[in-house]
Amino acid sequence: MHILLVEDDAQLGSAIQRALERLSYTVSWLRDGRSALNAMRDRTADLVLLDLGLPGRDGIEVLIEARRAHVGTPVLVMTARDGLSSRVDGLDAGADDYLTKPFHVEELAARIRSLTRRMRGLSVNRIEVGVLSLDVGTSEVSFRGEAVDLTRREFALLQALMENAGRLVRRESLENSLYGLDHIVGNNALEVLVHSLRRKLSFETIRNVRGFGYMIPQDPK
């Protein structure tokens, strides 16, 4: 899952990025309102964490402009403005959730999971596809009843494929979810990652549609 983090405080932004990457999220960190609006218009992120007190353009302005441009990406507002009117303004501008600073990373992660479930139409954190089971909350994966130890990116790749089980996921979409805006992706980086994941599961679990992308069938073997 690709998260766009918009936060101008260097210490807080770095701490949030590190914490979320440890939870297998891909995080692109921007520090001003203008860059945030451009990135949101590109629609490359799955979720946006938006501070309101930003240089360049205020976060509320960014959110209003993004919604006017029909950007439907879920937005969680993070701000030190704890007054009722500020919360109401943020929600009326198009925010999907609101978190007042200071906050614990655990609560931020829980709210991200809640928004993700809502976005994906899920009621729980666990995704099950045939003999595959993945828990977004605990980062645990099992295959045929056996626990599987995955790296952060292997977990993110498997999650993206399981959330779209039975459907082709294009390589461009996978690369964006796995690497975000901050990395230069090698020509065969995705293939290497898929090969590594197949070795830990089975080579029949992930199918390659050559030239287009990858998929996990509804009943993987």
N, C-alpha and C positions, 0 to 999 in steps of 0.2 A: 504494500500500500504506500502510495506516494503522498506525503504530507508537505504542504507548503507552510513553513513557519515564517511569520512576519513579526519581527521583534527587534527594536533598535537598541535594547540594552544588551551589551556584549556578554556580560557575565550570565544573565538569565537565558539569553538565546543559546549560548554554548551549552549550558546545563540541560536545557530542554532537548536540544538536538542529541546530546550524548545519551540521555535517558531513553529517548524514543528509539534511537538506533539500537540500543541494547535489547529493545522489545521487538526487533525485527522490522521496524518501519524504515522506509526511505525518506529522509528529511532534506528538503531544500530550504535554506535559511536566507531570507531577504531582510533588509534593514530599513527600508523607506517605503512610503506610500505609493510613489509613482511606479517603482519596480514591481510592487505587489499587484497593482492594478493591471499592469501589462501581463504579468504571469497568470493572473486569474483569467484574463481574457483569452489566453492561449489554451485554457481548459486542460492542462496536463496533470494537474493535481487531483487526487481523490478526495482530499479534505484540506481545509485551510484553517490554521490557527492564527488569528488576527489580533494584534495589539491595536489599541485605539490611538494612543499618543505617539504618532509617528512623524518623523520629519518628511518634508516634501508635501504630503497630503495626509490629512487626518484619517484615521481608520474608518470612521463613520462615512466620510465622503467616498473612500475607496469602496466600501461595501455597497453604498447606494449606486455608484456608477457601475459596479460589476453586475448588480441585479438588473439595472436598466439595460445592460448589454446581454441580458438573458443568460448570465452565468449561473448555473444551478448547483454548482459545487457546494457541499455542506460547509458552513463556516462556524467555527467556535471562537467567540470573542474572548480575549484575555485582556483585562484592564484593571488599573488601580482605581478607576472611577466607580466607587461602590454605592453611589446614590441611586435611588429608585428610578429617577428620571433618566439616568444614563443607561440603566438596564433596559428600560422601556424603549429608549431611542435606538439602542443596538438591535433589539428584537424586531422593532418596527422597520428598521432599515434592511432587514433580511437575514439576520443572524439566526442560526439554528440552535445555539446554546450559548451560555454566558458563564464565565469563570472569573471570579474576582481575585486579584493578587493581594497578598501572597497566597499561593496554593501549594498543596503537596502533589508531587509528580504522580502518585498513585491515583489521586482523584482525576487528574488530567487524563491519565491512561484509561480510567474507567469511563469517562465521558466520551473519549475517542471510540472506545469499543461500543458504547451505546449508540453513538451516531452511525457507526459502521453497520451495526445490526439493523438499524432503521433503514439505512440506505440500501442494504442488501435484502431487506425483507426477512430477516432472521429474528427469532425470539430468544436464542441463546448464543453463547460464544462458540459452541462446538459445531464444526462442519463435518458431516459424514457422507462419504461417497463410496458405496460398496464396502470393501475391506479397508478403506482408508478413513482415518479419523484425525482431525486437527482441532486443537483448542486454542483459540486466539488469546484467551485470557492467561493461560499458563504456558503457552508456546510448546505444548506437548503434541507429539505426533505418534500414531501407532499404525502399523500395517500388518494385516492378518493377525491382530491381537498382540503384536510385539512392538515395544517402544522403539522408535527410530530417532537417533541423534542427528539433528540437522544444523548446519550453519545458519546465520541470520538470513543470508540471501537465498539459500535453499528453502528455508521455511517460507519466505516471502513469495518465491516462485510457486511452491506447492499451493499456498493459500490462493494465489491469483488463479491458478488452474482449477482448483477444487470449487471455487466460487462460481466458475463458469463451466462446470462439468457437463460434458456432452456437446459443448460449443467450442469452436475454434477461437483461440486468443491470438491475435496478431502479434508478431514479434515486436513491432514498434510500441504497442501497448505494454508488453512485458518489460521491455527495456526501460520505458519511462517509469513504471512502477518499481523496478528493481534498482535503478541507478539515479533517477531524478534529474535535476538540472545541473548538478555540480560535478558530474563525472563525464569523462570522455570514454565512451564504450568501445572496446575493441571489436573488430569484425566478427570474431568467433567467441566472444565472452559469454553470450547466451548459450551457445551450443555446448561449451565446456561446463556450464552450470547445469544444464539439462542432463548431460552425460553423468555428472557426479550424482545428481538426484536419482537417476535411473539405477545406478549401481547400488544405492541404498534401499531402493524399493524393488522394482523389477523393470526390465527393459520393455515389457509390454504395457506398463502403467501409463506412460506418457507417449502419445503418438505425435509424429512429426508430419505436418502437411507442408511438404517442401516448397519453399519460396513464400510461404504465408505465415506460418506460426505453429503453435502446439495446442494439444488438447488432452484432457483426461476423459475417458469414456464414462458413462453413467455407472457402469459396473466394471471397474478396473480389476485386472487379474494380478 
